[in-house]
Structures are given as C-alpha cells and as structure tokens.
Amino acid sequence: MKLRFTPRATEDIFDIANYFSSRNEEAGQRVRAAIYECLQTILLFPHSGRPQKLGQVRKFVTPRYKYLIYYLAEDSADEIVVLNVKHPAREREHQDMESSRLGD
C-alpha cells in the first residue's frame, strides 16, 4: 500500500512537530517519529483504526502522545490517505461509530 497525505495532514504534522520543537528540539523529533511509527502500523493493518460516522474514515490513536490520525483505507487504489492529525483536546470533525449508538 502507498501512503498519501492531504495538504492539511502535512500541515498538521508540521505544526505539531514545530510546537514541540520550539520548546525542545528532541521532543519535536520524538513526537513526529511516534506519528510516523503509527503510520507504518496503519500501512500494515489498514483497517485497524476505529470506523467513524462519516464515510470510510477511520481513526488511529498514537499510543504515547494520543494524537488522532484520521485516514481513509482505499483498498481499490491500494493506498492510505491521511486526512488530518489532531490532538484529542481540539475540536473533532469525525465521530466514532460507537458514540452514535450510545446517543452521544
């Protein structure tokens, strides 16, 4: 599978890394590396992310820093499209399928 980033996802990762790097260069590198490590997991297991209400969007949570990676697993195109990367404290565009069943 190929990995493709939307311009927004690229900007998100850049902004996250810069936020940490401005305080501590090594911290910025660690956070960016953690996100890219999770992207490698998504490439190996494209349907491992939690399905969201909207379309075929899935969410994968980075274990250490808890960033939310929203993506599409396009099997027919043999690619993963990373839509955006968000901190959980920020407003989310997508909601888990399970939340809708619970009335959230």
LINDAJO-V18254 format. One line per field, one symbol per residue. ss: DSSP state (H for helix, E for strand, - for the rest). psi: psi as a letter, one per 40 degrees, with the letter a starting at -180 (. if undefined). burial: + if it has 24 or more other C-alpha atoms within 12 Angstrom, else -. A space follows every 50 residues. Layout:
ss = ???
psi = ???
burial = ???
//
This chain:
ss = -EEEE-HHHHHHHHHHHHHHH---HHHHHHHHHHHHHHHHHHHH-----E EE----EEEEE------EEEEEEE----EEEEEEEE---------EHHHH HH--
psi = iihhhidddddddddddddddddhddddddddddddddddddddgdedih iidhbfhihhhhddefihhhihggddefihhhdihiieeihidiiidddd dee.
burial = --+-+---++-+++-++-------------++-+++-++--++--++-++ ++---+++++++--+-+++++++------++++++++------+++---- ----
//
